[in-house]
Amino acid sequence: MAENREMVLVLDFGGQYTQLIARRIRECKVYCEIMSYRTSLAQIKALAPSGIVFSGGPASVYVENAPVSEPAILELGIPVLGICYGIQLMARQLGGKV
């Protein structure tokens, strides 16, 4: 990013409230982008977000072909907030049970 400003990245797992999450962040005067959960680790590093939100989604982490982001995202040292499916995925990727 050319400017020196905070940015929060919302990774979209198909939840119905993803746009609302981004709007609430923007209402706090923080720049926010929504991107697919398939966004690569390299792309996320290039954006250098101040925080990442894993949105909700219609799937369960136990369903075959459930959406999965790169587990290394959780090792970037960037705060991550998981909402609904997002926190289930984080728990599973970190070795927890859902």
PyMOL commands that set and color helices and strands:
alter all, ss='L'
color gray80, all
select helices_A, chain A and resi 18-27+41-47+71-75+85-93
alter helices_A, ss='H'
color red, helices_A
select strands_A, chain A and resi 7-12+31-36+51-54+80-82
alter strands_A, ss='S'
color yellow, strands_A
deselect
rebuild
show_as cartoon
